[in-house]
Amino acid sequence: MKTSRALLTSLVFAALASPVSAETDGNIYLGVGFNALALDGDRIFDVPTSSPGHAPKTFNGILGYQFNEMWATDLTFGQDVSGDVSTDQFSLNGYRFFGSNNWKPFVSAGLSSLGVDEAIDDRTQQIQAGLGVSGMFTDSLEFRANYQFYTALSSDSEFDRSFGLSLNWHIGGKKTAMVAAVPKPTPEPEPESVPMEEEVVDTYELLVEFDFDKAEIRTAYESEFKEIAQILSDKPGITMTIEGHTDWIGSEDYNVGLSELRADAVKNKFVNEYAIAADRIDTVAYGESRPIADNNTEDGRQRNRRAIAITLESR
């Protein structure tokens, strides 16, 4: 047990003492959660507190801060709601996330104070470490699931575990657990690029906006697709270029790939549903590099999640 406590202590200091980059785009988050605790069997005499039927289940309130895509910390207070064993727990946790996708693993470590009525030690100071997964349902709503290990600071004989679920609402800024670690300045909007040919007579454009981290086309654009498809059918000599774009949430490489999927989705709809020859349609993936609106607002990010189909008719 001493080895376990030493390992947990090392993880706590690694998580709480590691430096955080000065260049961050942090935000506060508020959350609620549920924990099922499996307490050490020696805590209460003749009560199997590690079994599901006698294990406390706590409802938790969470106040946290997300520093960037890799680091976060929070304070949690939980109170037993099962009536099995009267328990309360106050925790300070640090989190290290890995990757830049919407769903990512993490490790955690921290300190807690656990109160258990009728226990041999009714209040225990603990160190803790765990692992879990985090995922974004929207730009602001985050889900976490985690498994934690606890050991008492003052004793080698108490070793607890817990499984927890939580929902966190991120307030202000962009949720950096799902975005690039270094905030990017908002560039001046650039005009949409139009592949230029000599003496262009007519230009036809189709603008399609997408949901967050999606490349599926909404049915609301059906009439616009039909109109452009009819132009292409009536004028077989003209071609089309489709530009794919994203907002700035996510890494640059990820966003280039996502913008390519969006451009391909528009192209495939013309080819598969309207029988437009694939060799008449080119696609370009710009990722996040050509915003037309402010990426610091939800409305601006929605406008930047787009694909533009441009057809040109020359003399």
N, C-alpha and C positions, 0 to 999 in steps of 0.2 A: 504493500500500500504506500510506503514511503516513496517508492519509485514512481508510482502513479501521481502522487502529489507533486513531486519534483517536475515531472513532465508537464502537468497542468500549469504550474508556476511559470515555467519557461514560456509556454504559449501565451499566458497572460501578458508578460512583459514584452514579448515579441509583438503582440497585437497593439498594446496600448502605448508602447514607447517608440514604435517605428515612425520615421519622419513622414509627413504628408507634404506633397508639393505645394509651394506657395501659390502656384497658379491653379486655382480651383474655381468651380462654378457651383458652390454648395447650396443646400437648401435644408430647411427644417422639415421634419415629417412627424405626423401624429398617427398613432395606430392603436388597434385593439387586437388581442390575441387570446389563445387558449393553450394551456399547458397541462399535460398529464404527467404527474411526478411519480417515479418509482423510488421510494425512500429506502434508505438502509434498513435492513430487517431488525437491527438492534436499537432503533430509535425509541420505540415504545414497547415496553415489556409485554410479551405474549400477544402482540398485534402484528400480523404479516403486512407491514406497510409497503412492501414491494410488489404485492399481488394486485391485480386490477381491481378487485372488489374492495380493497382498503386503501388504494392509492388516491391521494388528493388530486383534484382537478381545479386549476386556478383560471380565473378570468383576469386578463392583464390590460393595463393601460400603458401606452408607450409614448415617449417623447424622445425624438432622435435628431441627429444631424448627419446628412450625407455630404462628405467633403468633396468627393469626386467619384469617378467610376470604380475606383478600387477600395475606398475606405469609407466607413461610417461608424457612428457610435450612438448608443441610446441608453436611456434610463427606463426601467420597467418596474411597475408595481403590480403584483398579483395577489388575489384573495381567493381562497378555496370556495367553490360554489357547489361541491358535491355533497358536503355534509359527512363524508367518510372520516376525514381527519382534518380538524381545524388548522389551516395553514395560511401563512402569508409570506411573501418573498419580495425583496427589493433587490434589483440587479443593475449593474453597470456593465455593458458589453461593448467590445470593439469588434468590427467586422472587416475581413479582407476578401474582396470579390475577385473572381478570375474570369477573364474574357470580356467581350463587348457586345454579345448578343442579348436579346430580350430575356432569355433564361440563362442563368449562370450559377455555378456553384460558389460557395463561400466557406470560410472557416471563421470561427468566433472564439473569443476568450474574454474573461472579465472577472468581476467580484460580485458576491451576493450575500445577503443576510436573510437567513431562512428561519422563520418562527413556526414551531410545531407544538400545539397544546398537548399536555400530558406526556411529552417526551422526556427522556432522561436529561437531555440538554434542550430546553425550550427555545433557545435562540442560538443559531450556529452561523459563524462567519465562514464563508466558503470562497474558494477559487474555482473557476469553471472554464471549460473549453468544449467546443462542439463543431459541427459541420452541418451544411444545409444547402438549400437551393432558393434562389430569388428569381421572380419573374414579373414582368410588367404587363398588366391588363390594358392600361391606357398610358398616356404621357405622365399621369400623376399617381395612379393607383398601383401599388406594388403588393405582391403576395410573397410570403416567406414560409418555408417549412424547415425545421431544424431539429437536431438531436444533440442534447447537452449532457456532459459529465460534470459532477461536482465532488469536491472533497473538502473536508473541514480544515481550516487553518490551524486549529488547536488540537486536532486529534487525527490519528492514523486509522481509526476504526469506522469512520462514517463515509460512505461513498454512495452518492445518489445519482439518478439519471432522470431525464425528462424528454418528452417529445412535444414540440410546439408548432402551432400554426398561427399566422398573423396576417393582417391587412394593414398597410401603411399608406397614408395620403400625404404626398409630397407637396409642400406649399412654396410657391415662388421658384423662379429659375427653372431650369430644365433638370429632369431626374438624371443625375450624373452616373448612377449605377448602370445606365443604359446608353450613355453617350461617351464621346471621346474624353480622355482624362484632362486635356488642356482645352479651355474654352476658346472658341474661335471668334475673332471679331466679325461683326456683321459687315460684309462688303457692300459697297454701293450696288444697288440693283443694276444689272446689265440688261440691255434690250435683248429679247429673244433672237437667237441667231437664225437667219434664213439663208439656206444655201443659195448663193446668187448665180444665176445664169445671165447671159447677155440678153438684154431687151426683154425683161419679164413683163408679160401682159397682165396675167391674173395670178393672184395668190389666194389659196383657200387653206384655212386653219381649223383644226379640231383640238380643243383643250379638254383633257380628261384629268380629274383630280382623284387621288387614291386615299384610302384609309391608312392609318399609321401602320407602318411595316408590312403593308399588303401590296399585292400586284393584281388583285381581282378588279374587273371593270364593273361599275355599277350599272344597273339596268336603265337608270335615268338618262344615259347618254345614247340610247338606241336610235333616237330620231336623228341625232347629229351624225352617227355612223352611217345611217342609210343615205343621208344627203351627200356626204363625201364619197361614199361608195358609188352612188349614181354618177357623180362627176367623173370618177375614175373609169367607170364602165362606158360612159358616153365619149370620153376622150382618151382612147388607148395610148396616145403618144405621150401623156404626161406621167411623171413619177412622183413618189412620195418619200419624204424623210421624216422619221419619227424620233423625237428627242425624249429621253427619259431623265427625270430629275427626282431628287429627294430633299427633305429638310436636313438639318445638320445633326439629328440624333443618330448616334452610331459612329463607328470608325469610317474613315474615308474609303477604305477598300470595300467594306460591307455595303456602303451606300452606292458605290459604283455598280456593284453586282445587283443591288435592289433596283436601281434605275434601269439597268439592262433588262431585268425581268418585266418592268412596267412597259418599256418600249416594245419588247417582244409580245407582250399580251395584246397591245393594240394592233400590232402587225398580224398576229395570228387570228384575231377576230376578222380583219379584212380578208385574209386568205381563206379561212375555214368557213366563214358564214356568208361572205359576199363574193367568193370566187375571184378575188383579185390576185393576179399572178405575183408570186413571192419575189420574183426578180425585179419587180417595179417598186419595191419598198425597201428602203435602207433604214437602219436603226443606229442611233448614237446614244451612248450612256454617259451623262455628265455628272452623275452623283449629286453631291451637295454644292458643287462649284458655281452654279448659276442661279442663286435665289432671286426671286422677284418680290419678296416680302420679308418682313422682319422675323427672323427665326426665334426671337425671344418671346413671341406670343403664340398662343395656340392657333389663332386665325392665320397668322403669317406662316406658321409651319404647314397648316393645311393647304394654303395656296402654293407652297413650294413642293408639295408631294404631287407631282403632275407628270403627264406626258403630252407632248404637242406634236400633232401630225400636220405636216406642211406639204401642200402640193403646189407645183409651179407649172404654168403653161407659158411657153415661150413662142415667139413668132417664128 
